[in-house]
Amino acid sequence: RVRCATGTYIRALAEAMGDAVGCGAYLAALRRERVGPHAVENAYDLDDLQEMSRAHRPLPEPRPIEEFLTLPQIVIADDCLPRVQHGQRICRNHVVTVTETLSAGDTVALRAENGSIVAVGTALADGPELLNRPREDREPVFQYARVLV
């Protein structure tokens, strides 16, 4: 068992251990048991859900994506949601706040003031630079990858 940070390559670790003892090594199986606070023992697999459905037992309540998605954020005013739904550009005047460590090129969650994540995409400006732009700046600050509303 390995407890590690994001970006650790367990298969490469097994290979390096094999090289260190001079015999080679590989993984016969790999199972992720936890991602952040989310553990596999609290999850349902597809077979469980299908059995619940066949038995007409209530299915578990879906959990909101906001609980799982831990990305830097650009927070926009709630009244900008129609812009997002139509894939229109998000500019400085739509932005309420950003994660301060945000860098141009980062994958980010576009979040409404009400707390819901409405899109995922790429930041087109660094956080401090974005917030220092004049509110009337019409250059886009976000490039859509997926709209979620």
VMD Tcl script that draws the C-alpha trace (Angstrom):
set ca {
  {0.00 0.00 0.00}
  {1.18 3.46 -0.87}
  {-0.12 6.78 0.44}
  {0.99 9.44 -2.00}
  {0.30 12.81 -3.54}
  {-1.26 13.51 -6.92}
  {1.17 12.81 -9.74}
  {2.87 9.80 -8.16}
  {3.27 6.98 -10.67}
  {2.86 3.74 -8.75}
  {3.74 1.59 -11.76}
  {7.03 3.49 -12.09}
  {7.63 3.00 -8.37}
  {7.23 -0.78 -8.76}
  {9.60 -0.77 -11.72}
  {12.20 1.24 -9.77}
  {11.95 -1.17 -6.82}
  {12.55 -4.11 -9.17}
  {15.56 -2.36 -10.71}
  {16.94 -1.65 -7.22}
  {16.98 -5.35 -6.32}
  {18.10 -6.41 -9.79}
  {15.15 -8.55 -10.86}
  {12.63 -6.22 -12.48}
  {9.07 -5.77 -11.27}
  {5.62 -4.83 -12.45}
  {2.14 -4.50 -10.98}
  {-0.31 -7.35 -11.38}
  {-3.10 -5.05 -10.16}
  {-3.61 -1.47 -9.02}
  {-6.54 -0.13 -7.03}
  {-7.04 3.44 -5.87}
  {-8.60 3.30 -2.40}
  {-8.83 7.00 -1.62}
  {-8.81 10.37 -3.36}
  {-8.59 13.18 -0.84}
  {-11.38 12.68 1.70}
  {-13.23 10.20 -0.56}
  {-12.63 6.53 0.30}
  {-13.64 3.48 -1.72}
  {-15.52 1.99 1.25}
  {-18.01 4.87 0.94}
  {-18.57 4.27 -2.77}
  {-21.08 2.19 -4.70}
  {-20.02 0.08 -7.63}
  {-22.18 -0.35 -10.70}
  {-23.28 -3.87 -9.69}
  {-24.55 -2.53 -6.32}
  {-26.55 0.21 -8.02}
  {-28.03 -2.17 -10.59}
  {-29.06 -4.61 -7.84}
  {-30.70 -1.78 -5.85}
  {-32.60 -0.76 -8.99}
  {-33.74 -4.32 -9.79}
  {-34.89 -4.76 -6.18}
  {-36.74 -1.40 -6.34}
  {-34.72 -0.15 -3.38}
  {-34.05 3.58 -3.22}
  {-30.80 4.62 -4.85}
  {-28.37 6.83 -2.92}
  {-28.79 10.55 -3.39}
  {-26.38 11.95 -5.98}
  {-23.68 14.09 -4.42}
  {-22.91 17.50 -5.90}
  {-19.87 17.90 -8.13}
  {-18.72 20.76 -5.87}
  {-17.92 18.13 -3.24}
  {-15.41 16.41 -5.52}
  {-13.96 19.04 -7.84}
  {-11.01 20.74 -6.18}
  {-9.71 23.16 -8.79}
  {-8.69 26.81 -8.57}
  {-11.77 28.94 -9.11}
  {-13.05 31.96 -10.93}
  {-16.25 33.12 -9.23}
  {-18.73 34.99 -11.39}
  {-21.88 36.92 -10.53}
  {-25.04 34.80 -10.48}
  {-26.65 37.02 -13.11}
  {-23.97 35.83 -15.60}
  {-25.33 32.26 -15.68}
  {-27.19 32.83 -18.97}
  {-23.86 33.88 -20.53}
  {-22.33 30.57 -19.44}
  {-25.31 28.56 -20.70}
  {-24.82 30.14 -24.14}
  {-21.02 29.81 -24.12}
  {-20.51 33.56 -24.21}
  {-17.22 35.11 -23.14}
  {-16.52 35.77 -19.49}
  {-14.71 39.08 -18.99}
  {-13.39 41.00 -15.99}
  {-16.73 42.72 -15.31}
  {-18.36 39.29 -14.74}
  {-15.76 38.17 -12.19}
  {-16.43 38.56 -8.47}
  {-13.22 36.92 -7.21}
  {-10.59 34.31 -8.11}
  {-8.29 31.89 -6.33}
  {-5.26 34.10 -5.63}
  {-2.73 31.51 -6.79}
  {-4.48 31.15 -10.15}
  {-2.14 31.22 -13.14}
  {-2.90 31.65 -16.83}
  {-3.21 28.20 -18.37}
  {-4.53 26.54 -15.20}
  {-7.55 24.28 -15.46}
  {-10.20 26.05 -13.36}
  {-13.75 25.70 -12.13}
  {-16.05 28.55 -13.08}
  {-18.27 28.94 -10.02}
  {-21.36 31.08 -9.54}
  {-21.73 33.18 -6.40}
  {-24.44 30.73 -5.29}
  {-21.68 28.10 -4.93}
  {-22.49 25.89 -7.92}
  {-19.79 24.96 -10.42}
  {-21.15 25.96 -13.82}
  {-18.22 25.23 -16.15}
  {-14.68 23.92 -16.30}
  {-12.02 25.41 -18.53}
  {-8.75 27.29 -18.73}
  {-7.80 30.55 -17.04}
  {-6.57 33.10 -19.57}
  {-4.93 35.37 -16.99}
  {-3.12 35.15 -13.66}
  {-5.37 35.76 -10.63}
  {-3.79 39.02 -9.41}
  {-3.48 40.39 -12.95}
  {-7.11 39.54 -13.66}
  {-8.35 41.31 -10.53}
  {-6.21 44.38 -11.30}
  {-7.75 44.82 -14.75}
  {-10.28 47.61 -15.09}
  {-13.82 46.24 -14.77}
  {-14.63 47.54 -18.24}
  {-11.87 45.35 -19.81}
  {-13.66 43.15 -22.37}
  {-10.86 40.62 -22.93}
  {-11.97 37.07 -22.05}
  {-10.53 35.64 -18.83}
  {-11.78 32.06 -19.26}
  {-11.85 29.50 -22.09}
  {-14.59 26.86 -21.83}
  {-13.82 23.14 -21.85}
  {-17.20 21.94 -20.48}
  {-20.37 23.78 -19.50}
  {-22.20 22.06 -16.64}
  {-25.46 24.04 -16.50}
}
mol new
graphics top color blue
foreach p $ca { graphics top sphere $p radius 0.5 }
foreach p [lrange $ca 0 end-1] q [lrange $ca 1 end] { graphics top cylinder $p $q radius 0.2 }
display resetview
